[in-house]
Amino acid sequence: MIGRFAPTPSGALHMGSLVAAMASYLAVPADGRWLLRIDDIDTPRNVAGSAERIIRQLDALGFQWHGEIVWQSRRLERYRSALDQLRRQDLIYACECSRKTLSGVADSGPQGIVYPGFCADKGLPEHGNALRVRVPDEDICFDDQCRGHICENLHDSTGDFIVRRRDGVYAYHLATVVDDADAGVTQVLRGADLLDSCGRQIHLQRCLNLPTPAYAHIPVIRNAHGQKLSKQNMARELDESEPLPLLLEAWRLLGQKALVEAPVSVAEFWSAARRFFDLAGC
Ligand SMILES: [Zn+2]
């Protein structure tokens, strides 16, 4: 089994990201591999120094990843070739619609605007425009280890979606499916806030002839106000100088039973966590 953790370097790790990292780490058995990837494809959103800080935090918290860290920003050539593959199958087209043009005329769903295909047959030049991938009007289904059987019809939920933005940045979904496949990732375990990206990612996997990994989406950690812990709502940065209490807190938030013998070191925590981790209740 090969799992991975793929933080976005728009800030340091907070408790929500630690919980996701811990679950994906423990879900990989001792003879499997756990990979670390920095999802820094969206360069305008990157915060200088965040990636290095995240790596230091993970290291201090006792995570051990296999092999070299993968940086999305260094893999643009791979994404370009995936886009070529889609273009050869006539699966992408250029779109000149701005958010403003679409708001008011396009339906809006839980995942934002449902693109109505205005530019699908216009044959617009790619340069200076966004690129969208065509989606089928049929259910895409998969079995999530935590959420059960899930189906999504992309035609109704997102419409043809963007794979390269107008500013030239490759979309997260495209980069992610290419990276996971290239690294041989067999299990994607992440927060349930990313559940609605599965339909789009599975569609891209099928278009690109890539395997679909097993998916598990764990509950999102919320603060006392019921908001998802995220960098956007100022979730507190983790102070990795005291790693053990952070690990125990993340363990508790993961819904795991309290460890009978309280660990006194990071190494002891991980050896106990490996023995008792149980994803069954997710
Ligand atoms: Zn358009």
Residues whose N, C-alpha, C, O or C-beta is under 5 A from the ligand:
A	BS01	ZN	C95 E96 C97 F118 C119
